Amino acid sequence: MVMTGKDHVTQIETSCFDLVSYLKEKKQLVEAALDASIPITCPEKIYEAMRYSLLAGGKRLRPILCLTTCELMGGTVKMALPTACALEMIHTMSLIHDDLPAMDNDDYRRGQLTNHKVYGEDIAILAGDALLSYAFEHVATQTCNVSLTNLVDVIARLGRTVGAAGLVGGQVLDLESEGKPNITSDILKFIHVHKTGALLETSVVSGAILAGANLEDIKRLSHYAQNIGLAFQIIDDILDITSTQAELGKTAGKDKQAQKATYPSLWGLEESQKQAQILIEDAIAQLAPYGKEAYPLEAIARFIVSRKN
């Protein structure tokens, strides 16, 4: 990729954007909102299990993307915060269920024991179910200053994202592909566009919809999100090989152990990194019309290919 003088100047300016402080500020907002969203009540055990995984930390990338795009499109943090929390509830549900013995069978997540290791498989399943259902309730009852049409659109997108047309469908094909030697790059892309990319795309697009973005902006931001979503998964595949359990906060080398098809297994590490970078540059190109206002989204995209966990 040839970088023009203008592109070079823009990248220098973006590199001066303080992403660390930005992510820290937004993460604190999300953490406080998540903590307040689920108080412990009767029966205490299920609420404790929900909070155990929901408040276990993590990058909070999905809710932050929602807040960021809402602000980019002229909205406010307040109008997007319930949806941002719902996205993290849905993401946490997927992690709880993904770690179960019937799925990826992992003992650690975000540096601590997985939910089923602490509360048992039965409560872990129910905690995931409860987080999923509560996510929709939270959006519907807590969102303010958003048109009903836009709110319904966001709720419908959340439903599609987490169902058979999205996350669940990707997970099913992922499970069916384990141990099979003939998995193509097209099949692998389908798995990750649905299993990982769909929720990231909805995180970006939902924030824009809440702010009343037009169809052209939504299309452009969808393109951005699809690219960072796939790049995110490619880097995840790379880190599963190159990082330690301490760095990842979960068991390293699980993909190879489960005989999963991954991008490094198809392309090798170097080509996988290259393809992730191409996706990120394409994503960033979609942000050109927004100028400096899009620096947070551009910096997040670059962070995705440079992260260590």
N, C-alpha and C positions, 0 to 999 in steps of 0.2 A: 504494500500500500504506500503510495507516494503522498507525503504530507506537504501541503502548500504552506506558504508563509503565514497566511491567515489562520490556518489550522494550527500551526505551531504556536502562534501567539495565544490563541484560544486555550490550547492545552496548558500553556504556562500559567495563564490566568486561573484556569480551573484548579491547577495544582496548588495555587495559593489559597483556595477555598478550604476552610478548616473543617474537614469532614468529621474528624474525631470529636470536636466540640459539638458539631451539629447532631451527630448520632447520639451523643451522650445526653444532650438536651431533650431530644425527641424520645429517647428511650426512657428517661425519667418520667416524662408525661404518660407514656404508655404503661410503665410499671405501676404508677400510682393509680391509674384508671383501672387496671386489671385487678389490683389488690382490693379496690373498693367495689368491684363488680360482683364479687362472689364472697359474701360474708359467711362465716360458719354458723349453721343452724342445724336443726334436727332433720334427718339423722346425721350426726356429726361426721361419721366415717366417710361418707361419700363426698361431702364438701371438703374435707381434709385431703382426700385423694385428688379431687379436681384441682385444688389450690397447690398441692405438692408439685404437680407437673406444670401447671400454668405459670407458677411464680418461680420456676427453677432457673430463670435467666435465659440466656440465648441472645442472639443479635437483635431480635425484634424487627427484622428487616421488612416483613410483610406489613405490619401496622405502620411502620415509618414511611414506607412507600405510599401507602394510602394517604397519610397526612400530607406528605410532600406534594403529591399530585393535586390534591384538593387545594392547597395553597397556591400552587402554580396556576391553577385555573380560576383563581380569584375567590376561592372559598376560605373557610376558617378551620382551625384545628378543632374547635368545639363541635362543628357540624359533622366532622369526620371521625371523631374519637370513638363513638360507639361501634362503628363499622370496623375501625382499626382493631379494637379489642376483639370483636367477633372473628376477624381473620386470624388472630393469634389463638383464640379458643379452638377454631377449626384446625389450625396447624398443630396445636398441642394434641388434640384428639387423634390426628393422623399419626403422630409420633408414638403415643401410648399404644395404639393398635398395631403399628408397624413393629414395635418391639416385642410383641407377644410371641410365645413359643410357636404358635401356628403360622406366624408370619416370618419375621427376620430373626426372632429368638435372641434378643440382645439383653445383656444384664446392666448396661450403663447408657445413660443419656445425659448430655450436658454436665458430665462429670459426677453424676450421682446415680445411685441405683435406679433402675427403671421402675415404673409404677407398679407393675405386677410383682416385682421382687419385694416391694415393701408392703403392698396391700393385698396381694394375691390376684390371680388371673380374673376371678369373678368380679371383684371390685374395680380392677383396672378397665375391664370391658365396659362396665357401667359408668365409670368416671368419664371415659371417652364419649359414650352415648350422651351423658348429661351435658358435657361441654358442647357437643354438636348442637343439641336442641336449644340450649341456652343462648348460643350465639345468635340464632335467629330472633329469639325473644328480645335479646339485648338491643339489636339493631332496631326492631320494630317499636320498642317502648321508650328507648332513650334518645333517639335521633331527633334533633330540633332544627328548625329553620331550613328544612329541605322540602322541596315540593313532593307531594304524594307520588306523582309519576316517577320521579327519579328514585325515590325510596323503594318503590316496588321493583323497579329495574334492578337496583342493587341487590335486593333480597332474592330475586329470581336468579341473578348471576351467581350469587353465593350457593344457591341450591344446585345449579347445574355444575358448578365447579367441583363440588364435593361428591357428586353422584357418579352414576355409571358412565356418564358422558365426560367425566373429568377424573378426579383423583382415584375413585374406586375402580374405574375402568383401567386406568394405568397400572394400578396395583395388581389387578387380576392378571393382566398380560405379563407383568413382571414376574409373578409367581409361576405362571405357566412356562415362562422362558428359561427358568433355572435349569442348568445342566444340559441345555440343548446347544449343540455345536454350530447350528446353522442360522443363528440370529443375525439378521442384516442390519445395516445402519438405519434403514427406514423403519424397521420394527423397533429398534432401540429409541429412535427419535419419537415414535408414537408413544412409547411407554413414558418417556420423560416429559414430553409436552403435556401429557395428561397428569402424570403422577406428581410432578414438581412444578412444571411451567404454568399449569392452569391456575393454581392458587396465587402465584406471583403476578400473573397477568390480571387476575381479578383484583388483587391488591392495588395495582396501579390504576386500572380503569375505574374501579368503584370510587376512588377519591375524586377522579375527574367528573364522574356522573353526579356525585353529590353536590359538586360546585356548579353544575349546570353547563358543563363543557359541550361544545357542538360536535357533530358527527366526525368532522375532519380531525379535530383534536383527539377524539377518542380513538379513531383509526390510527393516527400517528403514535399515540401512547401505547396502543395495543402492540404495534410493531416493535416498539422499544422494549416492552415487557416480554414479548415472546422470545426476543433475542437474549435478554439477560437471564430469562428463565432457563433456556437451554445451556447457556454458558455456565450458569450456576451449577447445573447437574454435571457438566463435563469436569468442572473443577472439583466437585465432590468425588467423582470417580478417581481423579488424579490423587486427591488427598487421602483416599482410602488406601492407596498404595504407598504414598511417600511420607505420611505423617504417623505420629505415634498416638496411642490411646490418650495420653496426657494432653496432647495438642488438640485432638478431636473432641474429647469429652465423651467418646463412645468407643466401642471396640474397633480397632483398626484391622484391615485385611478381611473384613466380613464378605466383601463381594467375591473375592477369589475363593474363600472357604465355601460359600454357597453356590459357586459355579455360575455366577451371574454374568451376563453379557454387559460389558462396560465399554466406554469409548476408548480407554487405553488398550483394552484387549482387542479391539478392532483396528485402531489406528496407531497405537503406540503413544508413549507419554508426550514426546515432542510435538507430534502432529495434533494431538488432542489439545495441548496448550495453544497451539497456533490457531486451531479452529475456534476455540473459545475467544481468543483475542479478536478474530475476524467478526464474530457475532457481536462483541462489545462495541467495536468501532461502528458497525452498522446501526446498533441501537443508539449510539451517541449522535449519529448523523440525523436521526429523526428529531432530535431536540434543537436543531439549528434555528428554527423560527422563533424560539423562545428566548434566545440570547442568554444573558447572565442569570435570568430568572430560573433557568434550568440547570445551573451549576450543581445544585444538590443531587439531581438525578444523574448527571454525568459523573459526578464523583462517586456515587453509589455503584454505578456500572463499572467503573475502573476498580473499585474496591473488590468487586465480585471475583475478578480474575487474579487479584493479588493476595487474597485472604489465605490464612493458614489453618482455618477450621470452619 
